[in-house]
Amino acid sequence: MNKQNFYDLNFDQLKNFLIEKADVDEGKAKMRSQQMFNAVYKKNIKNFDELTTFGLELREKIKNLMSLNKPKIIDIQKSKDGTIKFLLELKDKRNVETVLIPDKTQSRYTICLSVSVGCYLSCEFCATAQISKKLVRNLSPGEIISQIILCKDYIDDWSSQKKITNQVLMGEGSPFLNLDNVKVAIDNSKNK
């Protein structure tokens, strides 16, 4: 059985999932969804065993139904100016890039997120588009937001003083060509 990736769901989708699949009482689903969002997006839990606000039985159900799978970092390149480029491998073995660009003091970062594998726009100014003139597929909301989480882990950006202060949707593809998934990722990233 394929598990539902937590990162692909917005808040309302998670609430409905908990009601329909995990048998969470409708009156408690909003609270449970908020607990999960806080645990994942603010406390950075890595597995559902850490979801201690849930009883053991509900945790087991969630573990059997959902995953916290993220892309795998397969290469990291650092430039002299402090820019960090990540090459990520997705579940289907396709690759995308994510870039962290520091400000002049290197205390804050802008993250550049890929929204698709490949691109067919062929913008003359874009090096990626010149290499990859074919759209392979759009990224899921989870594949987009996972880029943020992986970067936050890498630079330890889980305190109240945020290091990643700006998000730019670019890289491969146009965000408007993957708007529904981009919207979910943006909504979920507000919870961090």
N, C-alpha and C positions, 0 to 999 in steps of 0.2 A: 504494500500500500504506500502510495506517495504521500508524504506528510505536507501539510500546508506550511509554507515559509511565513513565519511571523512578520517579517519585514515587508511582505507584499500587501499587508492589510492596513487600511486606515482604521481609525478608531471605531466608526460605525460597523465596518466589516468585521472587525475583531469581536465586537459585542454580539453581532448576529452569529458569528462562528461559534462563540462560547455557548450561546443558547441552543443552536441547532446541532452542533457536533459534540460538545462536552457536557450537555445537559445542565448547564448553569441556569438557575432560576432567573426568569426574565427580570425580576425586581432587583437582582444582585448583579446582573451582567454589566451594567455601566460601572459599578464600583470595581468589579473584577478586571474589566478592561483597563481602567485607570491604574490599578495596581500593576498590571502587566506592563503598560506603557512606562510607568515610573521606574519599574525594576530594570527594564531593558534600556530605555533611552536616557535615564538619569543616573541609575546606579550601575549600569553596564554589566548586568549579569551575563554570564557566558553559557549557562544551561538552565533548564527549568527546575533542577534540583535546588537552585539558589532562590527560588520563588517562595520564600518562607512565609509570606502572607497567605498562602494557599495551604489547605490541609493536604496530607500525603495522598489521599485518594484522588483529589482534583489534580494535584501535580502529576500523578501517574497518567491520568487521562490526557492532560495537556502534552506530556512527553511523548505519548503514543500518537497524538494527532498533529503535533506541530514541531517545526525545527527552527533553530536560530542559525541556519547555514548562511555563510557569507562567502564571497569570492576568495580565492587564495592569492596571496602576494607571491609572485614568482620572480620579481626583480625590483630593486630599488636603485635609483640613480640620484646622486646629489651633485648639484652644481656649486661653483665657487660662491655664488650669491646667496646660497642657502635654499634654493628651490629643490624640492624633493619630488621625483617622478616615480610613481608606482605602476608596474605592469601587473595587472590582475588577470587571473584565469577564472572564468565563469564555469558554472556547472557543466555546460556543454563543451568545455575545453576551448572556447573562444576567448580572445584576449581584448581587454580595454585598458586605457590609461587613466590615471587620476593624478593630479598635480597639486602640491601644496606650495604656494608662493608666499614667502615671508615679506613683511613690511621692512623698512630700512633698519629698524631696531631689532628685527628678528624675534619680536615678542608676540606678534600677531600674524595670522596667516589668512590668505584667501585660498579656498579649495576650488579647483576646476574639476567638474564632474562630467564623465561621459554619460550620454543618454542612449547610445545605440552602439551596435557593433557595425562598423563601416559607415559610410555616408555616400549618398549619391548626389549631393549638392554641387560638388566640385568647385567650391569657392576658390578663386585664384590666390587669395591671400593665405589660405589654410594649407599647411604642409600635410596634415593628416588626410585631408580630402584628395590631395594629389596622389597619395599612396593608395588610398582605399576609395575608389570611385563607385563602389557598389554597397548598397545597404544590405547587410546580412539579416539583421533583426533589431528591433527595439529592445532596450533593457526593461526589465520588470521594475516596479517600485522598489522592491527589496534589493535588486542589484544596484540601483542608484543610491539608496540610503546606506547600503553596506559600505560604499566607498567612503562615506563620511565617518562611519564607525571605525573602519580600519585605520583611517588617518588619525582619528582621535586617540585610538589605542597606541599608535606609533609614537605620537608626541605627548602622550599622557595628558589629554585635554578633558578630564572629567571633573575638574574642580569648578567652583562657582566663577572663577576668573577665566573666561573662555579665551583660548588661544586662536581657534578658528572663528573669525568674526564675519567673514564674507563667504558666500557660496555663489559660484558662477557655473551655470549650466552651459557647457560647450563641449570641448573635446570633440569626439566623433559624433556627428549628427546634430540636428537642430532640435532644441527642446519642444518647439511647436509641432514637430512631426511625431512626437511621442507624448502629447499633452496630458492625456489621462493618467499615465504612469508617473509623469513628472509632478502632477498635482498631488498625488498621494505621497510621493517622496517629500515634497515641500511641506505638506501638512504634518507629516510625521516628524520631520526635522525640527519643527517648531517646539516639539516636546523635549528637546534636549536643552 
